[in-house]
Amino acid sequence: MISIALPYSGIVPRDAIWCIIGPPVAGGLLIALSAAGLPLGGSIRRVGVGLLAAFAGLLLSIIGFLAGLAIGAIFT
């Protein structure tokens, strides 16, 4: 939610890049915070790993889409 609302705050430019780069950056920060020994460290780590896994899924789906286009272009 923060990565979607961040461009409207005026702090960052209004590019769509924040919707792509925001979750893995936030996930990395949350994993780093979980190592600090906070009381909610386990939950923070799970959310951070989830954000990183979602970004990895995005990358894999883009790669799969491009591979499908390439295979389709071969047989057309």
N, C-alpha and C positions, 0 to 999 in steps of 0.2 A: 504494500500500500504506500509506503514511503517513496519507493522509486517511481510510482505513478504520480504522486502529488508533488514531488521535489521540483519539477520544472515550473510549476505554478507559484512557487514561493518566491521566485525572482532571484534566488541565490545562484542557480545554474542556468545555462542556456536551455531553450525550449526544444531541444533535439530529442528524437526517440531513442538515442543511444543510452539514456539513463534507464530505460525499461529493460535494456539488454545487459548493461554493465552493472546496474545496481544490485541485483540479487546475488551474484557471486562475490561482490565486494562486501555486501552486508553479511553474507554467510561466512566469509573469512574473518571478518571482525567479530562476529558472534562466537566463532570457534576460539579465536584468540582471547575473548573475554571469559570463556568458560574455563580457561586454564588459570584464571586469576584467583580461583578459590571462592567465588561468590556462592551464596546459598542455593541459587537456582542454576548452578553450573551444568547439571545434566540436561535440563530442559533447554538451556541456551545452546548447548552443543547439538542437541537433536534438531533444533530449528536451523542452525547454521549448516549442518550436514544436509538437511532437506533442501535448503536454498542452493547449495552447491550441486546436489543431485539433480535438481530441476534444471539448472543451467547445463549440466552435462546432457540431459535428455533433449534440451533444445538444440544443442550442437549436433547430437546424433540424428535428430530428425531432419535437420537441414542437410547433413551429409547424405542421408538416405534419400531425400527428395532430389538432390542434385544427381545422385547415382541413378535414380529412376529416370530422370530426364535424359541422362547420357545413354542409358540402355535403350530407352524409347527412340532416341534419335538414330541409333545404329540400325534399328529394324524398320525405320520409316522410309 
